Amino acid sequence: MLTVINSKLPMRNKAITRDFYVNHLGFQVLGNADFDGYWMVQKDTIEIHFFEFITIDSVENYAGVYILVQDFKLYIKTS
């Protein structure tokens, strides 16, 4: 039986991506190793992996993930 899926998303800039997910959305950095061009975050049962893709074209990129929450307005206020 499958129970979890973890997404792997491209990022242009590790520092900017980390700031957004950790400081604005309330995710925690997963693990204590700092890999060059790769890192992971976790919140509740959600885990997201990021890989560096500096030259990604946001117009042509189709990567994405949907994260469903129970109460979006409450989530935004508490994150």
N, C-alpha and C positions, 0 to 999 in steps of 0.2 A: 504494500500500500504506500502510495506517495503522500508525504505530509507537508513538505516545504519546498519552495522554489526560491532561489536567491538570484537576483538580477546582477548583471555586470554591465556597467554603463561607461561610455567614454567621458573624459574630462579634458579640458584644455589646460587648466591651471589647478594644481593640487591645493594650494593655499586658499584660493577663492572658493573652490568647491567645499573644502573642509570647513571654512568659516560659515558658509551657508547652511550646510547640513547639521553641524554641531551647534553653532551659536544661534541660528535662527529657527531651525526645526527641532532642535533638542535631541538629535541622535548622539550616541556615544561611539567613540572610536573603538573598533573591534580589534583586539590583539595589541601587543605592545611593540611589535616590530615595525620599523618605518622603512618600507620598501620603496625604492626609487621608482616613481611613476605608477605606483599601485597602492591602494589602501581600501579599508572596509569600514563600514559603520553599521550600527544596530540600534533599533528602538522597538521595544515590545517584541513581537515575533518577526519583524521586518529586518532583513539583512541586505545591504547593498554593497557591491564591490565596484570599485572605479579603476579604470586603467587610463593611462595618459595617452591622449591623441591630440597633440598640439595643433595639427593642421586640419582638424575636423571642420567641415563646412556645415554650419547650422541650417542652411537652406536645403542642402542635399541629405542631411542626416535623418534617418528614420528610427534611430534607437529611442527607446522610451520604456517607461514602466508605469502602471497604474497602481496606486496605493489607496485602498479604500479605508475610510475612517467612519466611525459611527456618527459623530457630530462635528462636522467641519468647522463651524463657527467656534465651538468650544475648543477644538484642537488648535486653531490659530491663536486664540487668546492665551492658551496655556503653554505654547511652544516657545 
